[in-house]
Amino acid sequence: MFRAIVSKELLDATRSMRFTLGWLVMLVLMVAAVVLLSDDVRQRQERVELIERSQDEYVSNYAHMNRIGYVLQLVKPPEQSEVFFRGLNDPDEAQSFFSDPLGKLFPKLDFLFIVSVLLSLLAIIFTYDAICGEREDGTLKIIHANSVSRATVIVGKWIGLWIAIGVPFIAVYFFSVLVGSLIAGFSIGPERWIELGLICVASLLYLGFFLCLGLFVSGIVRQPGTSILVLLFLWVVLTMIIPNASPVVASQIKPLPSVNDVERQAGALTDWIRDNLVDKERERIQAIYRQRYRIPVGISDYNKEEDFLAVGWSAEQYKEFYDTYIEEMRAALRHVNEEQGAKAQALWDELERQVDEQTGLAMGISLLSPTSSFIYFGTELASVGLRAEDYFEQEASEFGSAQGDFIEQRWHSEEERQGRKISYEEFIDLSGRPRFVHKTEAVADRLACALPFAAHFTVMMLVALILSVVAYLRYDVR
């Protein structure tokens, strides 16, 4: 009897007009998503290459120690998976001069959005009358005339509908993946297939939750009209309200200081306040050296050797003086930079701590919905979520240290070659500098981070299944 119930649900679902229309819309949207996202990824990659070329041009002509760190800022390249999953976009993208403003008004679709919204809506459309509709037409009386258990009926309906919706979804999903890879012009490696396969499985589990929800509501009301209204309300709450309201609620519970204020304070510490302190240190050191070496008042720029030679200094005297002077200036500049940098970093660290607290609270609130946990799972596994941002920052930090060591070494090598101290404002040849190559985090590490979210919506699915069985046990089929 169980197999008959599964077969009946499968045939009823696949023969209905809602099946045909639903999967036609799903196919169109998923293919359209990969077409639009492929173009978006291409534009972002071109932008990254343009920034790198601009940095190369600057380094070739204007590289000096005082400002090189501000110029050689890394920009995260797009992930291959962003052809399918949008996730967290480059935060600087909105500042691009040539960015399309309509793209901000009408955000592009991606697989996770289509699954979380459209697939869940399809589940509701297929289940809202699965119990109460069959009560009205008398089908339930016929089913239970065969002494079949109510739990068998619910589980059979659930599995039958799961197959009816899940199998076409798998076909549309992987067809869209192949279309996206062809349009974007890349081959999908083994790790990427694992990632895509796991997200497909997670989508089916997510589908299972809404099928259970539909069966539960259909099993506690008497009329299909009432069932669809209740389910649409719950669908809006779970897919729209809770995920979007959680950051707002968290910001009210744990408010943050203004980012603009922190940026202004930190910028002042490392900009004009730092420059003023450097000027004061320069004046202090110059006054000491003017008195120590009895430098004439008319000489104000200690970097100009010709001014010293004009007043009777020998080249050896100037070199001995300049090496000592520039070393002390460097030490003073290094001290000011470290002191002001530490103060600015303390402001950012405190803001980051508060942001982490607020983010954690918002995430906890959002997990009242399986949609949130599904989105978290998909974005973390696809390397387009919060963890991916942290991983890139770690990559950037490690590369920054290696690049800094290279610049420092090249600077000292140039001093040895010229036989003199080089100031922070002088050009340095940085040809052959290290290049940043972004590597996606291993899929095993991403999966370890994403699994708790999968466990969360899986447990919610099982709870919803149990509730639907319990509700049907008390349902009057007459």
C-alpha positions in Angstrom: 0.0 0.0 0.0 2.9 2.3 0.8 4.2 2.0 -2.8 0.7 2.6 -4.2 0.5 5.9 -2.2 3.9 7.0 -3.4 3.0 6.1 -7.0 -0.4 8.0 -6.8 1.2 11.2 -5.5 3.9 11.0 -8.1 1.4 10.5 -11.0 -1.0 13.2 -9.7 1.9 15.7 -9.3 3.5 15.1 -12.7 0.2 15.1 -14.6 -0.9 18.5 -13.2 -0.6 21.9 -15.0 1.3 23.3 -12.0 4.0 20.8 -12.5 4.6 21.8 -16.1 4.4 25.6 -15.5 6.4 25.4 -12.3 9.4 23.6 -13.9 9.2 25.7 -17.0 9.6 28.8 -14.8 12.4 27.1 -12.8 14.3 26.2 -16.0 14.1 29.7 -17.5 15.2 31.4 -14.2 18.1 29.1 -13.5 19.5 29.4 -17.1 18.9 33.1 -17.0 20.7 33.3 -13.7 23.9 31.7 -15.0 23.9 33.8 -18.1 23.6 37.1 -16.1 26.1 36.0 -13.4 28.6 34.8 -16.0 28.6 38.3 -17.4 28.9 39.8 -13.9 31.9 37.6 -13.1 33.6 38.6 -16.4 33.2 42.3 -15.7 34.5 41.9 -12.2 37.5 39.9 -13.4 38.2 42.7 -16.0 38.0 45.3 -13.2 40.5 43.3 -11.1 42.9 43.1 -14.0 42.5 46.9 -14.7 43.4 47.7 -11.0 46.4 45.4 -11.2 47.6 47.1 -14.4 47.2 50.5 -12.8 49.2 49.4 -9.8 52.0 48.1 -12.1 52.1 51.4 -13.9 52.3 53.3 -10.6 55.1 51.0 -9.3 57.1 51.4 -12.5 57.1 55.2 -12.3 56.4 56.4 -8.7 57.3 53.6 -6.3 58.7 55.0 -3.0 58.6 53.7 0.5 56.4 56.4 1.9 53.2 55.6 0.0 53.7 52.2 -1.7 51.7 50.4 1.0 48.7 52.5 0.2 48.9 51.8 -3.5 49.4 48.0 -3.5 46.0 47.1 -2.1 44.7 43.7 -3.0 41.3 43.3 -4.7 39.6 39.9 -4.3 39.1 38.2 -7.7 35.7 36.6 -8.3 35.3 32.9 -7.4 34.5 30.4 -10.2 31.4 29.4 -8.2 30.0 33.0 -8.5 28.7 32.0 -11.9 26.1 30.0 -9.9 26.0 31.5 -6.4 26.2 35.3 -5.8 27.0 35.4 -2.1 29.0 38.4 -0.9 30.1 40.5 -3.8 33.2 42.7 -3.9 32.3 45.6 -1.5 34.1 48.0 -3.8 32.0 47.1 -6.8 29.5 49.8 -6.1 32.2 52.4 -6.3 33.2 51.4 -9.8 32.7 54.5 -12.1 31.5 52.3 -15.0 29.1 50.1 -12.9 25.6 49.7 -14.1 23.2 51.5 -11.7 20.3 49.3 -12.8 22.2 46.4 -11.5 21.8 47.9 -8.0 18.1 48.5 -8.4 17.4 45.0 -9.9 19.8 42.5 -8.3 20.7 39.4 -10.3 19.3 36.0 -9.5 21.4 33.1 -8.3 20.8 29.4 -7.6 20.4 29.9 -3.8 17.8 32.6 -4.2 15.9 30.5 -6.8 15.9 27.4 -4.5 15.1 29.3 -1.3 12.2 31.2 -2.8 10.9 29.4 -5.9 11.5 25.8 -4.9 9.9 26.3 -1.5 7.0 28.0 -3.1 6.6 25.0 -5.5 6.5 22.7 -2.5 3.7 24.7 -1.0 1.7 24.7 -4.2 2.0 21.0 -4.5 1.1 20.2 -0.8 -1.5 22.8 0.3 -4.4 20.5 -0.7 -2.6 17.2 -0.2 -4.8 16.3 2.8 -7.7 18.7 3.0 -8.3 18.5 -0.7 -8.5 14.8 -0.7 -10.8 14.9 2.3 -13.2 17.1 0.3 -13.3 14.7 -2.7 -13.5 11.6 -0.6 -10.1 10.1 -1.5 -9.0 9.8 2.1 -12.0 7.6 3.0 -11.1 5.2 0.2 -7.5 5.1 1.2 -8.3 4.3 4.9 -10.9 1.7 3.9 -7.8 -0.5 3.2 -6.7 -0.3 6.8 -3.5 1.6 6.0 -1.9 3.5 8.9 -2.0 7.2 8.9 1.8 7.5 9.3 2.2 5.5 6.1 -0.1 7.8 4.2 1.8 10.9 5.3 5.2 9.5 4.7 4.1 8.0 1.3 2.7 11.4 0.2 5.9 13.1 1.3 8.2 10.8 -0.5 6.0 10.8 -3.6 6.0 14.5 -3.8 9.7 14.7 -3.0 10.4 12.5 -6.0 8.0 14.4 -8.2 9.7 17.7 -7.5 13.2 16.6 -6.6 14.0 14.6 -9.8 13.2 17.4 -12.2 15.0 19.8 -9.9 18.2 17.7 -10.2 17.9 17.7 -14.0 17.4 21.4 -14.2 20.1 22.2 -11.7 22.9 20.3 -13.4 21.7 21.3 -16.9 22.1 25.0 -15.7 25.5 24.2 -14.3 26.7 22.9 -17.6 25.2 25.9 -19.4 27.0 28.2 -17.0 30.4 26.5 -17.4 30.1 26.7 -21.2 29.2 30.4 -21.1 31.9 31.3 -18.6 34.4 29.2 -20.5 35.8 27.0 -17.7 35.9 23.3 -16.9 34.5 22.2 -13.6 37.1 20.4 -11.4 36.5 17.5 -9.0 36.2 19.8 -5.9 33.7 22.0 -7.7 31.6 19.0 -8.6 31.6 17.9 -5.0 30.6 21.4 -3.9 27.8 21.6 -6.5 26.6 18.1 -5.6 26.4 18.8 -1.9 24.5 22.0 -2.5 22.1 20.0 -4.7 21.6 17.5 -1.8 21.0 20.4 0.6 18.4 21.9 -1.8 16.5 18.6 -1.7 16.6 18.6 2.1 15.4 22.2 2.1 12.6 21.1 -0.3 11.7 18.3 2.1 11.1 20.8 5.0 8.5 22.8 3.0 6.8 19.6 1.8 6.5 18.6 5.4 5.2 22.1 6.3 2.6 21.9 3.6 1.4 18.5 4.7 1.3 19.7 8.3 -0.9 22.7 7.5 -3.0 20.7 5.1 -3.6 18.2 7.9 -4.8 20.7 10.5 -7.3 22.7 8.4 -10.5 21.7 6.6 -10.5 23.8 3.5 -7.8 24.1 0.7 -8.4 27.9 0.6 -7.5 28.2 4.3 -4.5 26.0 3.8 -3.0 28.0 1.0 -3.5 31.3 2.9 -1.8 29.9 6.0 1.0 28.4 4.1 1.7 31.6 2.1 1.8 33.5 5.3 4.3 31.0 6.8 6.3 31.0 3.6 6.6 34.8 3.7 7.7 34.8 7.3 10.2 32.0 6.9 11.8 33.0 3.5 11.5 36.8 3.7 10.7 38.3 7.1 13.0 36.4 9.5 16.2 36.4 7.3 15.8 40.1 6.4 14.6 41.3 9.8 17.3 39.6 11.9 20.0 42.2 11.2 17.5 45.0 12.0 16.6 43.3 15.3 20.2 42.6 16.2 21.2 46.3 15.4 18.6 47.5 17.9 19.8 45.1 20.6 23.5 45.7 20.0 23.9 49.0 18.2 27.2 49.9 16.5 29.1 53.2 16.4 29.0 55.0 13.0 31.5 53.4 10.6 32.1 56.9 9.1 33.1 58.3 12.4 35.5 55.4 13.1 36.9 55.8 9.5 37.3 59.5 10.0 39.1 59.1 13.3 41.3 56.3 12.1 42.1 58.2 8.9 43.0 61.3 10.8 45.4 59.3 13.0 47.3 57.9 10.0 47.0 61.0 7.8 47.2 64.6 8.9 47.8 63.9 12.6 50.6 61.5 11.5 52.0 64.1 9.1 52.0 66.8 11.7 53.9 64.5 14.1 56.4 63.6 11.4 56.9 67.3 10.6 57.5 68.0 14.3 60.0 65.1 14.6 61.7 66.4 11.4 62.0 69.9 12.8 63.3 68.5 16.2 65.9 66.3 14.5 67.0 69.0 12.1 67.4 71.5 14.9 69.6 69.0 16.8 71.7 68.3 13.7 71.9 72.0 12.8 73.5 72.7 16.2 75.6 69.6 16.2 77.1 70.1 12.7 76.8 73.9 12.7 74.8 73.9 9.5 74.2 77.4 8.1 70.7 78.8 8.4 70.3 79.1 4.7 70.3 75.3 4.3 66.8 73.9 5.0 66.7 70.7 2.9 69.3 68.2 4.2 68.7 65.9 1.2 70.5 68.3 -1.2 74.2 67.5 -1.2 75.0 70.4 -3.5 73.9 72.9 -0.8 76.4 71.5 1.6 79.2 71.3 -0.9 78.6 74.9 -1.8 79.4 76.0 1.8 82.7 74.0 1.9 81.7 70.5 3.0 83.4 67.6 1.5 81.5 64.7 0.0 82.8 62.4 2.7 81.6 64.8 5.4 78.2 65.0 3.9 77.9 61.3 3.5 78.8 60.7 7.1 76.3 63.4 8.2 73.5 62.3 5.9 73.8 58.6 6.8 73.4 59.4 10.5 70.7 61.9 10.0 68.6 59.8 7.6 68.9 56.8 10.0 67.5 58.8 12.9 64.7 60.2 10.7 63.8 56.7 9.7 63.7 55.6 13.3 61.5 58.6 14.1 59.2 58.0 11.2 58.9 54.3 12.0 58.0 55.2 15.6 55.3 57.6 14.5 53.9 55.2 12.0 53.8 52.4 14.5 52.3 54.5 17.2 49.6 56.1 15.0 48.9 52.8 13.2 48.4 51.1 16.6 45.9 53.7 17.7 44.0 53.5 14.4 44.0 49.7 14.6 42.7 49.8 18.1 39.7 51.7 16.8 39.1 49.2 14.0 39.6 46.2 16.3 37.0 47.5 18.7 34.5 48.1 15.9 35.2 44.7 14.5 34.6 43.1 17.9 31.2 44.9 18.1 30.4 43.9 14.5 31.2 40.3 15.3 28.9 40.4 18.3 26.1 41.9 16.3 26.6 39.5 13.4 26.5 36.5 15.7 23.3 37.8 17.3 21.7 38.4 13.8 22.8 35.0 12.6 21.2 33.3 15.7 17.9 35.1 15.2 17.9 34.3 11.5 18.3 30.6 12.2 14.7 30.5 13.3 14.2 30.0 9.6 15.5 27.1 7.5 16.0 29.5 4.7 18.8 31.2 6.6 20.6 28.0 7.4 20.3 26.9 3.8 21.7 30.2 2.5 24.5 30.0 5.1 25.3 26.4 4.0 25.3 27.2 0.3 27.4 30.4 0.6 30.0 28.9 2.9 30.4 25.8 0.8 30.6 27.8 -2.4 33.3 30.0 -0.9 31.2 33.2 -1.3 30.1 33.7 2.3 31.5 35.2 5.5 34.2 32.5 5.9 35.4 33.3 2.4 35.9 36.9 3.3 37.9 35.9 6.4 40.0 33.5 4.4 40.8 36.2 1.8 41.8 38.6 4.6 44.2 35.9 5.9 45.6 35.4 2.4 46.0 39.1 1.9 47.8 39.5 5.3 50.3 36.7 4.5 50.9 38.1 1.0 51.3 41.6 2.5 54.0 40.4 4.8 55.9 38.6 2.0 55.6 41.7 -0.2 56.7 44.0 2.6 59.8 41.8 3.2 60.6 42.0 -0.6 60.3 45.8 -0.6 62.4 46.1 2.5 65.1 43.8 1.0 65.1 45.7 -2.3 65.4 49.0 -0.5 68.4 47.9 1.5 69.9 46.3 -1.7 69.5 49.6 -3.5 71.3 51.4 -0.6 74.2 49.0 -0.8 74.4 49.4 -4.6 74.4 53.3 -4.4 76.6 53.3 -1.2 74.3 55.8 0.6 71.1 56.0 2.6 67.9 56.3 0.5 65.0 58.4 1.9 61.4 57.4 2.0 60.5 59.7 -0.9 63.1 58.3 -3.4 62.1 56.0 -6.2 62.8 52.2 -5.8 62.9 49.7 -8.5 60.4 47.0 -7.6 60.5 44.9 -10.8 60.1 41.2 -10.0 57.9 41.9 -7.0 55.8 38.9 -5.8 52.3 38.6 -7.4 49.2 37.6 -5.5 47.5 34.4 -6.6 44.2 33.7 -4.9 43.5 30.1 -4.0 40.1 28.9 -3.0 39.9 27.2 0.4 39.9 23.4 0.4 36.4 22.0 0.1 36.9 19.8 3.2 37.5 22.9 5.3 34.5 24.7 3.8 32.3 21.6 4.4 33.3 21.4 8.0 32.2 25.0 8.5 28.9 24.5 6.5 27.8 21.2 8.0 26.2 22.6 11.2 23.9 24.7 9.0 22.9 21.6 7.0 22.3 19.7 10.3 20.1 22.6 11.4 17.6 22.6 8.5 17.7 18.8 8.4 16.6 18.6 12.0 13.9 21.2 11.2 12.7 19.0 8.3 12.5 15.9 10.6 10.6 17.9 13.2 8.2 19.2 10.6 7.7 15.6 9.3 6.9 14.3 12.8 4.5 17.2 13.4 2.7 16.4 10.1 2.3 12.8 11.1 1.0 13.7 14.6 -1.4 16.2 13.1 -2.8 13.7 10.6 -3.2 11.1 13.4 -5.9 13.4 14.8 -7.3 14.5 11.5 -11.0 13.8 10.8 -11.0 12.3 7.2 -14.8 12.5 7.0 
